[in-house]
Amino acid sequence: MLPTRSGRYMVGLAPRGAGLVAVGWGPDGGAAAVPVAATSSFEADLDLLPLEATALGTRNVHGAELVVRGADGLRGARLVLSGEVVLAQDDDGATHLVCPLADDVLGIGVRLHLRTHPGHDVVEKWAELYNASEQPIELLRAWGGAFAIPARGGASVGLLGGAWSREFTPFDVTLGAGTLSVGSRQGITSHTYAPVVTVVPAGTDGVVRSGGADVGVRYGVALGYSGSWRMTLDAVPFADHVRVAAGPDDESGILTLAPGERLTTPVLAGVRVEGDADDLAHAWHEYQAMLARTRGPEHRPVVYNSWFATTFDVRVEHQLQLAAAAAQVGAEVFVVDDGWFRGRTSDRAALGDWEVDLHRNPDGLGPLADGVRALGMRFGLWVEPEAVSPDSDLYRAHPEWAHQVAGRPLETLRNQYVLNLGRPEVEEWVLGTLRRLLGDGDVTYLKWDMNRSIADGGQSVLGGDDWSWRHTRAYYRILDALRAEFPRVTVEACAGGGGRIDLAVLARTDVVWPSDETGPRDRLAIQHGFLGALPAWTMSSWVTDLPDLLDRDREGAPTSLEFRFVVAMAGVLGIGADLLAWDAATRERASSLVDLYRSIRTVVHTGRVRRHGTPSDAACAVQYTGADAVVVLAWRRTGAADLTVRLRDLDPDARYRLRGDDVGTSTFTGRELITDGIAIGWTWEDCAVMILDRV
């Protein structure tokens, strides 16, 4: 038994020593899939049982997480227990189960790990693979376990998908029978799918009886991996569960274990809740809070980024003017984006030449960093350390460092190639470059971007095709080293927007950039999907002057300054507009809005999130509930749209007073706010910020 915050996950021994089988998941350890006995000679019990981890050869009819091939052509492994199953407590209070498995004929060992923690309801699974033979073993698929979700008759599957500028769009798929597969072959997590799914069992619409009330049961499964990946959901006809498994993509690459070599698979995380979609989101957020080093403002500052004001024309004098305006509106860090380094006057050259452009700025960036600090702000830089321009000194010196396949011409996307971090000398060079940029202490905010997929992958420096795996592991090592060596530096993860966001990135960075789309109504839709699986304290959101790319025809008139700010207040507020184009009154108004955000930041970043309606509705809101206050952010499409929000997660017997009501007439009990709701008082024409203090 592995206890979680509010329940337990239970496993037992499978027949004939074939490892572990899931026997319970929930508040009382129930709600598990009931094993189905084989009814014909065409299926074996190991194909039907909800095994914790399976291999081709152990399970032969239905899909398996481990597919291996020996040097002699032997494909498949018959895994059996090879030692004692150990259940122990880690130093952080987590319960950790390790199950050793092996196939002595092939010579492969597998240590399956299951881990839970009393601080959240997520179950983590991963596997250590070991080659005990004298020959290499090919891992045609190397996934570290699966979740067998009780769902006789299939399930409804919720996905987050999209494309550049429209990330995290919710999609629903009815999976009655068959296999649903999503993933990425791009060497990054990708904009197309986020590696997280929601599964609601079919038949009963995911409803069970709990304490006399109907409560929906839903499951979430997420993969913590940032390279090419694949996730499958297998609904076998007439079976009693849907099997969800994931790991490195098994179509675009093969991992190979040399004799004596070990490999640890990415973590697959699963969670079960009795509740609605926001209850599931909260369960994920509780887990992600334990991945974060902090949720405080020290690594979630109000950012000003100069990109839209300058693009590639970075000149210290102009940047200092922008910095003065940024300090006036309340920014806490000033970030210089693309264009600060030698020869970078467009996106056609100079990536890789990470030295200050002394032609445009003869004294370097030191005067800018000093000026920014004198204004009371931190100083930050944009980098794209995995990229190289064909027109760069770095590429001319080391063309072999780019991802490439011998005999094929390289492809440019965004006029650039991708450095192969799988080469040890490239990993060393990238880390050394970042150490040099951060070493003098001027830079305490680093925006790490990645603006293309790896289309030239397919071959590693060692001759195999595990290029994505090696690149991704090096990316993690660099991020881990930066955090250890430069703890004061805030790292923002970006990949042309939301192209590389997953649990592994959240564990190694502080904030993420969900999308390059900053049009406020489009951004509101992106943030709605994001908050369904990912937390507000990581969601960087800027105020800009750009219109919506997708929603402009529907909405017509541009949104107000206040609307744009309230959208950005839903996460980690930033500003990317050209502040020198704003008049004094606009900057003063922006300053007051930044002050308002600071007053609610702690609640937004640590409170429980509830989404009321969707951005496609006439009006919608997001509620953040903290221990001492409730914040409601609301938006509407037309001035005629009213909205009453029935708040949740409140103490029914407590009293809450609307902030700003000096006479105390707007005081409500929690029960009134839950039952009757609160009418949104539109602070401005098209949006509102309402704060209820617990009294």
PAVO-843691 format. One line per 8 residues: number of its first residue (from 1); their letters; for each residue x, y, z of C-alpha. Coordinates in steps of 0.1 Angstrom, whole numbers, padded with zeros to 4 digits. Layout:
N
NUM = a = X/Y/Z | ...
***
This chain:
695
1 = mlptrsgr = 0000/0000/0000 | 0013/0034/-0009 | -0005/0063/0009 | -0013/0096/-0008 | -0026/0128/0007 | -0062/0117/0007 | -0061/0080/-0002 | -0039/0051/-0012
9 = ymvglapr = -0026/0032/-0042 | -0025/-0006/-0037 | -0006/-0032/-0056 | -0002/-0070/-0053 | 0019/-0098/-0068 | 0010/-0110/-0102 | 0007/-0147/-0110 | 0038/-0167/-0117
17 = gaglvavg = 0061/-0139/-0104 | 0053/-0116/-0133 | 0057/-0085/-0112 | 0030/-0063/-0097 | -0007/-0058/-0104 | -0028/-0028/-0095 | -0055/-0038/-0070 | -0068/-0005/-0056
25 = wgpdggaa = -0067/0033/-0060 | -0088/0058/-0041 | -0098/0070/-0006 | -0103/0035/0007 | -0080/0018/-0017 | -0110/0007/-0038 | -0121/0015/-0073 | -0096/-0007/-0088
33 = avpvaats = -0100/-0027/-0120 | -0113/-0062/-0113 | -0091/-0088/-0131 | -0108/-0106/-0159 | -0101/-0142/-0163 | -0091/-0154/-0198 | -0120/-0169/-0216 | -0102/-0184/-0246
41 = sfeadldl = -0069/-0198/-0256 | -0062/-0167/-0276 | -0055/-0145/-0245 | -0035/-0152/-0214 | -0042/-0138/-0179 | -0011/-0116/-0181 | -0026/-0098/-0211 | -0058/-0090/-0192
49 = lpleatal = -0045/-0082/-0158 | -0037/-0045/-0149 | 0000/-0051/-0145 | 0021/-0022/-0133 | 0047/-0027/-0160 | 0047/-0051/-0190 | 0071/-0062/-0217 | 0065/-0077/-0251
57 = gtrnvhga = 0072/-0113/-0243 | 0055/-0111/-0209 | 0024/-0098/-0225 | 0018/-0107/-0261 | -0017/-0098/-0272 | -0020/-0062/-0260 | 0004/-0034/-0259 | 0034/-0033/-0236
65 = elvvrgad = 0057/-0006/-0222 | 0090/-0024/-0228 | 0100/-0037/-0262 | 0136/-0050/-0264 | 0158/-0068/-0289 | 0190/-0086/-0282 | 0221/-0087/-0304 | 0211/-0122/-0316
73 = glrgarlv = 0178/-0109/-0328 | 0158/-0122/-0298 | 0129/-0098/-0294 | 0109/-0095/-0262 | 0115/-0102/-0225 | 0097/-0125/-0201 | 0100/-0105/-0169 | 0098/-0123/-0135
81 = lsgevvla = 0106/-0112/-0100 | 0144/-0113/-0094 | 0145/-0104/-0057 | 0125/-0089/-0028 | 0099/-0062/-0033 | 0110/-0034/-0010 | 0086/-0008/0005 | 0103/0020/0024
89 = qdddgath = 0102/0057/0033 | 0124/0083/0016 | 0139/0111/0036 | 0112/0135/0025 | 0084/0113/0039 | 0075/0097/0006 | 0066/0060/0004 | 0088/0043/-0022
97 = lvcpladd = 0083/0008/-0036 | 0110/-0009/-0057 | 0102/-0041/-0076 | 0131/-0060/-0092 | 0124/-0079/-0124 | 0146/-0096/-0149 | 0148/-0119/-0180 | 0179/-0140/-0176
105 = vlgigvrl = 0177/-0153/-0211 | 0180/-0119/-0226 | 0201/-0105/-0198 | 0180/-0075/-0189 | 0171/-0063/-0155 | 0143/-0039/-0146 | 0138/-0021/-0113 | 0102/-0007/-0113
113 = hlrthpgh = 0097/0023/-0089 | 0064/0035/-0075 | 0064/0066/-0053 | 0037/0086/-0034 | 0039/0114/-0009 | 0015/0126/0018 | 0016/0162/0004 | -0003/0153/-0028
121 = dvvekwae = -0024/0126/-0045 | -0001/0118/-0074 | 0015/0084/-0080 | 0049/0085/-0097 | 0062/0055/-0117 | 0095/0050/-0135 | 0119/0022/-0142 | 0156/0015/-0141
129 = lynaseqp = 0168/-0007/-0170 | 0201/-0026/-0168 | 0220/-0047/-0194 | 0235/-0077/-0176 | 0245/-0094/-0208 | 0277/-0093/-0228 | 0260/-0078/-0258 | 0241/-0046/-0265
137 = iellrawg = 0204/-0046/-0261 | 0181/-0023/-0282 | 0153/-0007/-0264 | 0127/-0003/-0292 | 0103/0011/-0266 | 0115/0021/-0231 | 0086/0033/-0210 | 0086/0031/-0172
145 = gafaipar = 0052/0016/-0163 | 0015/0024/-0170 | -0018/0032/-0153 | -0046/0008/-0157 | -0077/0030/-0152 | -0109/0012/-0143 | -0132/0019/-0172 | -0153/-0009/-0186
153 = ggasvgll = -0166/0001/-0220 | -0139/0028/-0226 | -0136/0064/-0216 | -0138/0100/-0225 | -0103/0114/-0230 | -0094/0151/-0225 | -0064/0164/-0244 | -0046/0197/-0245
161 = ggawsref = -0035/0204/-0281 | -0029/0231/-0306 | -0002/0248/-0326 | 0020/0279/-0324 | 0000/0308/-0309 | -0029/0285/-0299 | -0014/0262/-0274 | -0034/0243/-0246
169 = tpfdvtlg = -0067/0241/-0265 | -0089/0215/-0248 | -0101/0186/-0270 | -0123/0156/-0261 | -0121/0121/-0276 | -0145/0093/-0270 | -0125/0061/-0268 | -0148/0031/-0268
177 = agtlsvgs = -0122/0007/-0282 | -0088/0010/-0299 | -0056/0029/-0292 | -0053/0066/-0290 | -0018/0079/-0295 | -0004/0115/-0292 | 0031/0128/-0289 | 0060/0146/-0305
185 = rqgitsht = 0087/0137/-0330 | 0103/0172/-0328 | 0129/0167/-0302 | 0109/0190/-0279 | 0076/0186/-0261 | 0059/0205/-0290 | 0030/0229/-0294 | 0008/0201/-0309
193 = yapvvtvv = 0001/0182/-0277 | 0009/0187/-0240 | 0020/0154/-0224 | -0010/0152/-0201 | -0045/0135/-0205 | -0077/0134/-0185 | -0096/0101/-0185 | -0132/0098/-0174
201 = pagtdgvv = -0146/0063/-0174 | -0175/0056/-0197 | -0208/0040/-0188 | -0216/0059/-0157 | -0203/0093/-0169 | -0176/0089/-0143 | -0201/0093/-0114 | -0199/0074/-0082
209 = rsggadvg = -0217/0078/-0049 | -0197/0094/-0022 | -0212/0105/0011 | -0247/0106/-0004 | -0237/0130/-0032 | -0229/0123/-0068 | -0192/0130/-0074 | -0174/0126/-0108
217 = vrygvalg = -0144/0104/-0109 | -0116/0114/-0132 | -0080/0104/-0137 | -0050/0124/-0149 | -0018/0110/-0164 | 0012/0132/-0173 | 0047/0124/-0186 | 0077/0143/-0173
225 = ysgswrmt = 0099/0144/-0204 | 0110/0172/-0227 | 0122/0155/-0259 | 0103/0134/-0285 | 0077/0114/-0267 | 0046/0093/-0272 | 0016/0085/-0250 | -0009/0058/-0257
233 = ldavpfad = -0044/0050/-0243 | -0054/0015/-0250 | -0091/0005/-0247 | -0094/-0032/-0253 | -0129/-0044/-0262 | -0147/-0059/-0233 | -0118/-0053/-0209 | -0123/-0036/-0176
241 = hvrvaagp = -0097/-0009/-0179 | -0080/0017/-0202 | -0043/0014/-0201 | -0023/0047/-0202 | 0014/0045/-0209 | 0040/0070/-0221 | 0077/0076/-0226 | 0103/0086/-0252
249 = ddesgilt = 0090/0084/-0287 | 0095/0048/-0301 | 0090/0057/-0337 | 0118/0083/-0343 | 0145/0068/-0322 | 0159/0036/-0305 | 0178/0036/-0272 | 0206/0011/-0269
257 = lapgerlt = 0220/-0003/-0237 | 0257/-0013/-0239 | 0268/-0042/-0216 | 0267/-0030/-0180 | 0249/0002/-0189 | 0219/0015/-0170 | 0191/0038/-0181 | 0163/0055/-0160
265 = tpvlagvr = 0131/0062/-0178 | 0111/0095/-0174 | 0086/0097/-0146 | 0050/0089/-0155 | 0026/0106/-0130 | -0010/0097/-0124 | -0037/0111/-0101 | -0073/0101/-0092
273 = vegdaddl = -0099/0126/-0079 | -0135/0125/-0071 | -0147/0158/-0084 | -0147/0180/-0115 | -0120/0192/-0139 | -0108/0220/-0115 | -0105/0194/-0087 | -0082/0175/-0110
281 = ahawheyq = -0063/0206/-0118 | -0059/0214/-0081 | -0045/0178/-0075 | -0019/0185/-0102 | -0011/0219/-0088 | -0005/0204/-0053 | 0020/0180/-0069 | 0037/0207/-0089
289 = amlartrg = 0041/0229/-0058 | 0064/0202/-0045 | 0084/0203/-0078 | 0090/0240/-0075 | 0118/0254/-0054 | 0095/0283/-0044 | 0062/0299/-0053 | 0073/0333/-0039
297 = pehrpvvy = 0079/0365/-0057 | 0117/0361/-0055 | 0115/0340/-0087 | 0083/0353/-0101 | 0090/0390/-0105 | 0070/0415/-0125 | 0090/0414/-0158 | 0095/0441/-0184
305 = nswfattf = 0108/0426/-0217 | 0121/0450/-0243 | 0115/0428/-0274 | 0084/0445/-0288 | 0099/0479/-0282 | 0132/0473/-0300 | 0132/0439/-0318 | 0169/0434/-0329
313 = dvrvehql = 0179/0471/-0325 | 0194/0469/-0290 | 0212/0501/-0280 | 0221/0508/-0244 | 0209/0544/-0245 | 0174/0534/-0257 | 0173/0505/-0233 | 0180/0528/-0204
321 = qlaaaaaq = 0150/0550/-0215 | 0128/0519/-0215 | 0142/0508/-0181 | 0133/0542/-0166 | 0097/0538/-0179 | 0096/0502/-0167 | 0107/0512/-0132 | 0080/0539/-0132
329 = vgaevfvv = 0052/0514/-0139 | 0066/0490/-0112 | 0086/0463/-0131 | 0109/0443/-0109 | 0132/0429/-0136 | 0143/0444/-0169 | 0150/0417/-0196 | 0168/0424/-0228
337 = ddgwfrgr = 0156/0400/-0255 | 0171/0389/-0288 | 0195/0413/-0305 | 0220/0421/-0278 | 0249/0399/-0291 | 0275/0404/-0318 | 0262/0405/-0353 | 0225/0400/-0344
345 = tsdraalg = 0207/0425/-0365 | 0180/0401/-0378 | 0170/0364/-0374 | 0193/0354/-0402 | 0227/0355/-0384 | 0248/0353/-0352 | 0230/0327/-0331 | 0259/0311/-0312
353 = dwevdlhr = 0281/0342/-0310 | 0271/0350/-0274 | 0292/0381/-0269 | 0280/0417/-0265 | 0278/0436/-0298 | 0305/0462/-0292 | 0298/0479/-0326 | 0264/0491/-0314
361 = npdglgpl = 0273/0492/-0277 | 0311/0500/-0274 | 0310/0499/-0236 | 0291/0466/-0235 | 0260/0460/-0214 | 0276/0469/-0181 | 0263/0505/-0181 | 0228/0491/-0189
369 = adgvralg = 0230/0465/-0160 | 0242/0492/-0137 | 0215/0516/-0147 | 0188/0489/-0143 | 0200/0481/-0108 | 0202/0518/-0099 | 0165/0520/-0108 | 0157/0492/-0083
377 = mrfglwve = 0153/0464/-0108 | 0171/0432/-0116 | 0187/0427/-0150 | 0180/0398/-0174 | 0189/0384/-0208 | 0173/0363/-0235 | 0193/0334/-0248 | 0188/0306/-0273
385 = peavspds = 0218/0284/-0264 | 0207/0253/-0284 | 0205/0272/-0317 | 0232/0282/-0342 | 0229/0303/-0373 | 0246/0291/-0405 | 0260/0327/-0407 | 0279/0327/-0374
393 = dlyrahpe = 0314/0323/-0362 | 0304/0293/-0341 | 0290/0274/-0371 | 0319/0283/-0393 | 0343/0269/-0366 | 0322/0238/-0358 | 0297/0228/-0385 | 0298/0193/-0371
401 = wahqvagr = 0282/0205/-0339 | 0248/0209/-0355 | 0222/0181/-0356 | 0227/0164/-0389 | 0226/0131/-0407 | 0256/0122/-0429 | 0249/0127/-0465 | 0218/0148/-0461
409 = pletlrnq = 0218/0186/-0464 | 0208/0204/-0432 | 0174/0221/-0430 | 0170/0256/-0417 | 0139/0266/-0398 | 0138/0302/-0387 | 0171/0305/-0405 | 0189/0284/-0379
417 = yvlnlgrp = 0201/0250/-0370 | 0200/0232/-0337 | 0232/0223/-0318 | 0235/0186/-0309 | 0237/0187/-0271 | 0242/0149/-0272 | 0278/0156/-0281 | 0297/0160/-0248
425 = eveewvlg = 0318/0189/-0262 | 0287/0208/-0272 | 0271/0203/-0238 | 0303/0216/-0222 | 0304/0246/-0245 | 0268/0256/-0238 | 0272/0253/-0201 | 0305/0272/-0202
433 = tlrrllgd = 0288/0300/-0222 | 0260/0303/-0197 | 0284/0303/-0168 | 0303/0331/-0185 | 0272/0352/-0190 | 0260/0346/-0154 | 0294/0346/-0137 | 0298/0383/-0129
441 = gdvtylkw = 0264/0385/-0112 | 0249/0412/-0134 | 0223/0388/-0149 | 0198/0373/-0125 | 0170/0365/-0149 | 0176/0342/-0179 | 0150/0336/-0206 | 0160/0303/-0223
449 = dmnrsiad = 0143/0301/-0257 | 0141/0273/-0284 | 0126/0285/-0317 | 0125/0254/-0339 | 0121/0217/-0338 | 0149/0193/-0345 | 0142/0183/-0381 | 0178/0171/-0387
457 = ggqsvlgg = 0179/0145/-0359 | 0181/0108/-0365 | 0217/0101/-0357 | 0237/0106/-0325 | 0274/0113/-0323 | 0279/0077/-0313 | 0263/0064/-0344 | 0229/0054/-0329
465 = ddwswrht = 0196/0071/-0334 | 0190/0081/-0298 | 0196/0117/-0306 | 0165/0131/-0288 | 0173/0112/-0256 | 0209/0124/-0255 | 0199/0160/-0263 | 0172/0161/-0237
473 = rayyrild = 0193/0145/-0209 | 0220/0171/-0216 | 0194/0199/-0215 | 0185/0187/-0180 | 0221/0185/-0168 | 0227/0221/-0179 | 0196/0234/-0162 | 0205/0214/-0130
481 = alraefpr = 0240/0228/-0130 | 0227/0264/-0134 | 0203/0260/-0105 | 0230/0246/-0083 | 0256/0272/-0092 | 0235/0303/-0096 | 0206/0300/-0071 | 0197/0337/-0074
489 = vtveacag = 0191/0334/-0111 | 0155/0330/-0122 | 0151/0308/-0153 | 0121/0312/-0177 | 0116/0283/-0201 | 0103/0292/-0236 | 0102/0273/-0269 | 0085/0297/-0294
497 = gggridla = 0059/0299/-0267 | 0046/0267/-0252 | 0067/0243/-0272 | 0085/0227/-0242 | 0064/0226/-0211 | 0061/0195/-0190 | 0067/0183/-0155 | 0104/0179/-0160
505 = vlartdvv = 0107/0215/-0171 | 0086/0227/-0142 | 0110/0209/-0118 | 0140/0227/-0133 | 0128/0262/-0141 | 0107/0289/-0123 | 0083/0302/-0149 | 0073/0291/-0184
513 = wpsdetgp = 0061/0311/-0215 | 0028/0295/-0225 | 0025/0311/-0259 | 0039/0338/-0282 | 0003/0350/-0287 | -0002/0380/-0264 | -0035/0392/-0279 | -0056/0394/-0248
521 = rdrlaiqh = -0087/0373/-0258 | -0066/0347/-0275 | -0043/0346/-0245 | -0073/0342/-0222 | -0083/0310/-0240 | -0047/0297/-0239 | -0045/0304/-0201 | -0078/0287/-0195
529 = gflgalpa = -0065/0254/-0209 | -0031/0259/-0192 | -0046/0263/-0157 | -0065/0230/-0162 | -0032/0211/-0158 | -0005/0236/-0149 | -0002/0262/-0121 | -0006/0299/-0121
537 = wtmsswvt = 0027/0306/-0104 | 0045/0293/-0135 | 0023/0310/-0162 | 0042/0341/-0175 | 0018/0365/-0191 | 0026/0399/-0207 | 0006/0430/-0213 | 0014/0442/-0249
545 = dlpdlldr = -0003/0464/-0275 | -0007/0435/-0300 | -0042/0426/-0313 | -0055/0390/-0312 | -0045/0368/-0341 | -0075/0345/-0339 | -0102/0364/-0321 | -0100/0398/-0337
553 = dregapts = -0129/0392/-0362 | -0152/0379/-0335 | -0146/0407/-0310 | -0141/0437/-0332 | -0131/0466/-0309 | -0097/0464/-0292 | -0096/0456/-0255 | -0088/0482/-0228
561 = lefrfvva = -0055/0485/-0210 | -0073/0472/-0179 | -0085/0441/-0197 | -0050/0433/-0209 | -0036/0438/-0173 | -0063/0416/-0157 | -0056/0388/-0182 | -0019/0390/-0173
569 = magvlgig = -0027/0391/-0135 | -0041/0355/-0138 | -0005/0343/-0137 | 0030/0359/-0135 | 0025/0394/-0147 | 0048/0409/-0173 | 0049/0438/-0196 | 0061/0437/-0232
577 = adllawda = 0047/0469/-0247 | 0067/0498/-0260 | 0064/0519/-0228 | 0079/0550/-0246 | 0049/0550/-0269 | 0025/0552/-0239 | 0017/0586/-0226 | 0022/0597/-0190
585 = atrerass = -0014/0590/-0181 | -0012/0555/-0195 | 0020/0547/-0176 | 0005/0561/-0144 | -0026/0539/-0149 | -0003/0509/-0155 | 0016/0516/-0123 | -0016/0515/-0103
593 = lvdlyrsi = -0026/0482/-0120 | 0009/0467/-0111 | 0003/0477/-0075 | -0031/0460/-0076 | -0014/0429/-0089 | 0012/0429/-0062 | -0015/0431/-0036 | -0031/0398/-0049
601 = rtvvhtgr = 0000/0380/-0062 | 0004/0357/-0032 | -0032/0345/-0035 | -0030/0341/-0072 | 0002/0320/-0069 | -0007/0299/-0039 | -0045/0298/-0039 | -0068/0271/-0052
609 = vrrhgtps = -0079/0278/-0088 | -0115/0276/-0100 | -0125/0285/-0136 | -0161/0298/-0139 | -0172/0296/-0175 | -0149/0297/-0205 | -0134/0325/-0226 | -0159/0317/-0254
617 = daacavqy = -0188/0326/-0232 | -0201/0361/-0230 | -0184/0365/-0196 | -0161/0343/-0175 | -0140/0344/-0143 | -0112/0327/-0125 | -0113/0323/-0087 | -0082/0320/-0065
625 = tgadavvv = -0089/0310/-0029 | -0062/0315/-0003 | -0063/0311/0035 | -0072/0347/0042 | -0086/0361/0009 | -0104/0352/-0023 | -0095/0369/-0056 | -0119/0368/-0086
633 = lawrrtga = -0107/0380/-0120 | -0135/0384/-0146 | -0138/0394/-0182 | -0167/0400/-0206 | -0172/0404/-0243 | -0199/0430/-0243 | -0209/0457/-0219 | -0244/0441/-0216
641 = adltvrlr = -0231/0408/-0202 | -0237/0403/-0165 | -0221/0375/-0144 | -0229/0359/-0111 | -0203/0336/-0098 | -0211/0309/-0072 | -0178/0307/-0054 | -0164/0274/-0041
649 = dldpdary = -0138/0261/-0017 | -0150/0285/0010 | -0157/0279/0047 | -0195/0281/0048 | -0195/0295/0084 | -0168/0321/0078 | -0175/0357/0068 | -0160/0375/0038
657 = rlrgddvg = -0159/0412/0032 | -0155/0428/-0002 | -0122/0448/-0002 | -0128/0485/-0008 | -0161/0485/0011 | -0152/0508/0039 | -0186/0508/0055 | -0188/0470/0057
665 = tstftgre = -0221/0465/0040 | -0207/0441/0015 | -0201/0412/0039 | -0212/0377/0031 | -0210/0343/0047 | -0192/0316/0029 | -0225/0298/0026 | -0242/0328/0009
673 = litdgiai = -0213/0330/-0016 | -0215/0293/-0023 | -0253/0291/-0027 | -0263/0325/-0040 | -0230/0336/-0055 | -0217/0371/-0060 | -0226/0394/-0088 | -0195/0406/-0105
681 = gwtwedca = -0192/0444/-0101 | -0174/0454/-0133 | -0144/0474/-0120 | -0139/0486/-0155 | -0161/0484/-0186 | -0150/0449/-0197 | -0132/0433/-0167 | -0131/0432/-0130
689 = vmildrv = -0108/0424/-0100 | -0128/0415/-0068 | -0111/0407/-0035 | -0129/0392/-0006 | -0110/0392/0027 | -0119/0366/0053 | -0129/0385/0085
***
